[in-house]
Amino acid sequence: MRFLTTIAAALYALTLSLTPAGALDSFASNVVISDIGATIPVEQIEYADGRKGTLKDFEGNVMVVTLWQADCPFCHKELPVLDRLSRDMDGQGIKVVALGLDQSMSQIQGFLNGKQLNSLTPIMDSEKINGSLFSIEHFGSFSIATPTSFIVDKSGNVVARVWGLVDWDGDPARDFLRNLAAS
């Protein structure tokens, strides 16, 4: 068993040495770098036009996956910032996926439209399975606190998790994402 632990540590160190400088440095105190090997859940999500898909639809891009709800006051603060992040990072290999945990797509669309958040694509985690799997794997709990975000690399690996608000407008957050997109 000790041999496997040593091999895992060596592979992790190799991964870090091949990553551009600063790409895995935390940019805020509530950003926690994830263990190597954690991947996105691939349970069904729903788009506003009725299409079904999974978070794998966004692979090939760095993703900021945020779990949110319309009745979450902290989400009201963060979603406009995420909307700007989505707009500003468009075309740079970075996608913001605002995964709504509300009970209906009309609730999600109504909230986004009412706040004029036009750069975020309305997406629903209708059964809250993706949110639950993220919470269990990364926080050890079924509880889904919103907003909670996960930063995912181009291969679908979760590289960091964030509970609560972050300054996504700031250079440290945007540089973190750009470094991931460049690697």
Contacts in CASP RR format, 6 or more apart in sequence:
PFRMAT RR
TARGET T0000
AUTHOR 0000-0000-0000
METHOD contacts of the structure
MODEL  1
MRFLTTIAAALYALTLSLTPAGALDSFASNVVISDIGATIPVEQIEYADG
RKGTLKDFEGNVMVVTLWQADCPFCHKELPVLDRLSRDMDGQGIKVVALG
LDQSMSQIQGFLNGKQLNSLTPIMDSEKINGSLFSIEHFGSFSIATPTSF
IVDKSGNVVARVWGLVDWDGDPARDFLRNLAAS
8 36 0 8 1.000
11 36 0 8 1.000
12 36 0 8 1.000
15 36 0 8 1.000
16 24 0 8 1.000
19 183 0 8 1.000
20 179 0 8 1.000
20 182 0 8 1.000
20 183 0 8 1.000
21 179 0 8 1.000
22 175 0 8 1.000
22 176 0 8 1.000
22 179 0 8 1.000
23 176 0 8 1.000
23 179 0 8 1.000
23 180 0 8 1.000
23 183 0 8 1.000
24 33 0 8 1.000
24 159 0 8 1.000
24 160 0 8 1.000
25 176 0 8 1.000
26 32 0 8 1.000
26 33 0 8 1.000
26 160 0 8 1.000
27 166 0 8 1.000
27 172 0 8 1.000
27 173 0 8 1.000
27 175 0 8 1.000
27 176 0 8 1.000
28 162 0 8 1.000
28 166 0 8 1.000
28 167 0 8 1.000
28 172 0 8 1.000
28 173 0 8 1.000
30 162 0 8 1.000
30 163 0 8 1.000
30 164 0 8 1.000
30 165 0 8 1.000
30 166 0 8 1.000
31 151 0 8 1.000
31 160 0 8 1.000
31 161 0 8 1.000
31 162 0 8 1.000
31 166 0 8 1.000
32 160 0 8 1.000
32 161 0 8 1.000
32 162 0 8 1.000
33 159 0 8 1.000
33 160 0 8 1.000
34 138 0 8 1.000
34 150 0 8 1.000
34 158 0 8 1.000
34 159 0 8 1.000
34 160 0 8 1.000
34 161 0 8 1.000
36 157 0 8 1.000
37 157 0 8 1.000
37 158 0 8 1.000
38 137 0 8 1.000
38 138 0 8 1.000
38 157 0 8 1.000
38 158 0 8 1.000
39 156 0 8 1.000
39 157 0 8 1.000
39 158 0 8 1.000
40 55 0 8 1.000
40 56 0 8 1.000
40 63 0 8 1.000
40 65 0 8 1.000
40 130 0 8 1.000
40 150 0 8 1.000
40 152 0 8 1.000
40 156 0 8 1.000
40 157 0 8 1.000
40 158 0 8 1.000
41 55 0 8 1.000
41 129 0 8 1.000
41 130 0 8 1.000
41 131 0 8 1.000
41 133 0 8 1.000
41 134 0 8 1.000
41 137 0 8 1.000
42 54 0 8 1.000
42 55 0 8 1.000
42 56 0 8 1.000
43 54 0 8 1.000
43 125 0 8 1.000
43 127 0 8 1.000
43 129 0 8 1.000
43 130 0 8 1.000
43 133 0 8 1.000
44 52 0 8 1.000
44 53 0 8 1.000
44 54 0 8 1.000
44 126 0 8 1.000
44 127 0 8 1.000
44 129 0 8 1.000
45 52 0 8 1.000
45 53 0 8 1.000
45 54 0 8 1.000
45 55 0 8 1.000
45 57 0 8 1.000
45 99 0 8 1.000
45 123 0 8 1.000
45 124 0 8 1.000
45 125 0 8 1.000
45 126 0 8 1.000
45 130 0 8 1.000
46 52 0 8 1.000
46 53 0 8 1.000
46 105 0 8 1.000
46 123 0 8 1.000
46 124 0 8 1.000
46 126 0 8 1.000
47 53 0 8 1.000
47 121 0 8 1.000
47 122 0 8 1.000
47 123 0 8 1.000
48 105 0 8 1.000
48 108 0 8 1.000
48 109 0 8 1.000
48 121 0 8 1.000
48 122 0 8 1.000
48 123 0 8 1.000
50 105 0 8 1.000
55 63 0 8 1.000
55 65 0 8 1.000
55 97 0 8 1.000
55 99 0 8 1.000
55 130 0 8 1.000
55 152 0 8 1.000
55 156 0 8 1.000
56 156 0 8 1.000
58 95 0 8 1.000
58 97 0 8 1.000
58 152 0 8 1.000
59 154 0 8 1.000
59 155 0 8 1.000
59 156 0 8 1.000
60 93 0 8 1.000
60 154 0 8 1.000
60 155 0 8 1.000
60 156 0 8 1.000
61 93 0 8 1.000
61 94 0 8 1.000
61 95 0 8 1.000
61 154 0 8 1.000
61 181 0 8 1.000
62 93 0 8 1.000
62 94 0 8 1.000
62 95 0 8 1.000
62 151 0 8 1.000
62 152 0 8 1.000
62 153 0 8 1.000
62 154 0 8 1.000
62 177 0 8 1.000
62 180 0 8 1.000
62 181 0 8 1.000
63 94 0 8 1.000
63 95 0 8 1.000
63 96 0 8 1.000
63 97 0 8 1.000
63 150 0 8 1.000
63 151 0 8 1.000
63 152 0 8 1.000
63 156 0 8 1.000
64 82 0 8 1.000
64 85 0 8 1.000
64 94 0 8 1.000
64 95 0 8 1.000
64 96 0 8 1.000
64 97 0 8 1.000
64 149 0 8 1.000
64 150 0 8 1.000
64 151 0 8 1.000
64 152 0 8 1.000
64 168 0 8 1.000
64 177 0 8 1.000
65 97 0 8 1.000
65 99 0 8 1.000
65 134 0 8 1.000
65 149 0 8 1.000
65 150 0 8 1.000
65 151 0 8 1.000
65 152 0 8 1.000
66 78 0 8 1.000
66 79 0 8 1.000
66 82 0 8 1.000
66 96 0 8 1.000
66 97 0 8 1.000
66 98 0 8 1.000
66 99 0 8 1.000
66 147 0 8 1.000
66 148 0 8 1.000
66 149 0 8 1.000
66 150 0 8 1.000
67 99 0 8 1.000
67 100 0 8 1.000
67 101 0 8 1.000
67 125 0 8 1.000
67 131 0 8 1.000
67 134 0 8 1.000
67 144 0 8 1.000
67 146 0 8 1.000
67 147 0 8 1.000
67 148 0 8 1.000
67 149 0 8 1.000
68 75 0 8 1.000
68 78 0 8 1.000
68 79 0 8 1.000
68 98 0 8 1.000
68 99 0 8 1.000
68 100 0 8 1.000
68 101 0 8 1.000
68 146 0 8 1.000
68 147 0 8 1.000
69 75 0 8 1.000
69 100 0 8 1.000
69 101 0 8 1.000
69 102 0 8 1.000
69 146 0 8 1.000
70 102 0 8 1.000
70 107 0 8 1.000
70 108 0 8 1.000
70 110 0 8 1.000
70 111 0 8 1.000
72 146 0 8 1.000
72 147 0 8 1.000
74 146 0 8 1.000
74 147 0 8 1.000
74 164 0 8 1.000
74 165 0 8 1.000
75 146 0 8 1.000
75 147 0 8 1.000
76 115 0 8 1.000
77 165 0 8 1.000
78 147 0 8 1.000
78 164 0 8 1.000
78 165 0 8 1.000
78 166 0 8 1.000
78 168 0 8 1.000
79 98 0 8 1.000
79 112 0 8 1.000
79 115 0 8 1.000
79 117 0 8 1.000
79 120 0 8 1.000
79 147 0 8 1.000
80 115 0 8 1.000
80 117 0 8 1.000
81 167 0 8 1.000
81 168 0 8 1.000
81 169 0 8 1.000
82 96 0 8 1.000
82 98 0 8 1.000
82 120 0 8 1.000
82 168 0 8 1.000
83 96 0 8 1.000
83 117 0 8 1.000
83 118 0 8 1.000
83 119 0 8 1.000
83 120 0 8 1.000
84 119 0 8 1.000
84 168 0 8 1.000
84 169 0 8 1.000
85 94 0 8 1.000
85 96 0 8 1.000
85 168 0 8 1.000
85 169 0 8 1.000
85 173 0 8 1.000
85 174 0 8 1.000
86 95 0 8 1.000
86 96 0 8 1.000
86 119 0 8 1.000
86 120 0 8 1.000
87 119 0 8 1.000
88 174 0 8 1.000
89 95 0 8 1.000
89 96 0 8 1.000
89 174 0 8 1.000
89 177 0 8 1.000
90 119 0 8 1.000
92 178 0 8 1.000
92 181 0 8 1.000
93 154 0 8 1.000
93 181 0 8 1.000
94 177 0 8 1.000
94 178 0 8 1.000
94 180 0 8 1.000
94 181 0 8 1.000
96 119 0 8 1.000
96 120 0 8 1.000
97 121 0 8 1.000
97 123 0 8 1.000
98 112 0 8 1.000
98 120 0 8 1.000
98 121 0 8 1.000
98 123 0 8 1.000
99 123 0 8 1.000
99 124 0 8 1.000
99 125 0 8 1.000
99 130 0 8 1.000
99 131 0 8 1.000
100 108 0 8 1.000
100 123 0 8 1.000
100 124 0 8 1.000
100 125 0 8 1.000
101 124 0 8 1.000
101 125 0 8 1.000
101 128 0 8 1.000
101 131 0 8 1.000
101 144 0 8 1.000
101 146 0 8 1.000
102 108 0 8 1.000
102 111 0 8 1.000
102 124 0 8 1.000
103 126 0 8 1.000
104 124 0 8 1.000
105 122 0 8 1.000
105 124 0 8 1.000
108 122 0 8 1.000
108 123 0 8 1.000
108 124 0 8 1.000
109 122 0 8 1.000
112 118 0 8 1.000
112 120 0 8 1.000
112 122 0 8 1.000
125 131 0 8 1.000
128 144 0 8 1.000
131 144 0 8 1.000
132 142 0 8 1.000
132 144 0 8 1.000
134 144 0 8 1.000
134 148 0 8 1.000
134 150 0 8 1.000
134 158 0 8 1.000
134 161 0 8 1.000
135 141 0 8 1.000
135 142 0 8 1.000
135 143 0 8 1.000
135 144 0 8 1.000
135 145 0 8 1.000
135 148 0 8 1.000
136 142 0 8 1.000
137 158 0 8 1.000
138 150 0 8 1.000
138 158 0 8 1.000
138 161 0 8 1.000
139 148 0 8 1.000
139 161 0 8 1.000
139 163 0 8 1.000
145 163 0 8 1.000
145 164 0 8 1.000
147 164 0 8 1.000
147 165 0 8 1.000
148 161 0 8 1.000
148 162 0 8 1.000
148 163 0 8 1.000
148 164 0 8 1.000
149 161 0 8 1.000
149 162 0 8 1.000
149 164 0 8 1.000
149 166 0 8 1.000
150 158 0 8 1.000
150 160 0 8 1.000
150 161 0 8 1.000
150 162 0 8 1.000
151 158 0 8 1.000
151 159 0 8 1.000
151 160 0 8 1.000
151 161 0 8 1.000
151 162 0 8 1.000
151 176 0 8 1.000
151 177 0 8 1.000
151 180 0 8 1.000
152 158 0 8 1.000
152 159 0 8 1.000
153 159 0 8 1.000
153 180 0 8 1.000
153 183 0 8 1.000
154 180 0 8 1.000
154 181 0 8 1.000
159 180 0 8 1.000
166 173 0 8 1.000
167 173 0 8 1.000
168 174 0 8 1.000
END
